[in-house]
Amino acid sequence: MATSPTTRPVRVFQVATGNVGTEMVKRIRDQPDLELVGLHCYSADKVGRDAGEIVGIDPIGVRATGTIEEIIAAAPDCVTFHGVFPDVDLYVPVLEAGIDIVTTADWITGHHRNANHRHGDGRTE
């Protein structure tokens, strides 16, 4: 999607800063048709810090949050989530608020998760 005077960037809220999430923050920042409007972190020590600092780049003026309510309040066009395990407790209220979610989490078939990414206690859900 190319930006024009009548087209605004897609407002994106990134969830988490693992390997893919970190790369997403960097790429969203550099993509003119996307605007990073938030970063949700599960680690309390990251909440309140600048997203750029968290992912190892210069500050970008987006502070990390730690609640689903803050995601919804930001009114993004979409949320991106790229963890291995889905966070249904996050997905449901975000989707109910009318916000789209883009995810790579194994939650439809579970084949990859069952074979390669079990929880520490052996669970696959």
C-alpha positions, 0 to 999 in steps of 0.5 A: 500500500503506497501512501498518498495525501488521502491515505494514512499509514496503517496503525500497528500495535506490536505485541512482544519483543521476541525474535520476530517481534523485535524485527517487526518493531524495526521494520514497522518503523522503516515502512512509510505506509505503517505507523507503530502506535504501541508495543505490548510487553509481558515483562514488567521491566520493559513497560514504560520504556521506549520501544526502540530502546527495547529492540536495540535501536534509537528511541522512536517515541513509542512507550511499551505498555503492559495491559490489553486495555492500553492496546484497545485504547490506542485504537490501532488498525491491527495488532501483530503477534508472532509468539509461538504460543497464542494468547487467546486472553489477549486475542478475544478482547482485541477482536471484540473491540474490532481490531484486526490481529495478524499472527504467526502463532501455531493455534489452528492445527498445532502441528508445529507446536506439538512437535517442536515447542511444548511448554516447559511442563509438556503441554501444547496448549 
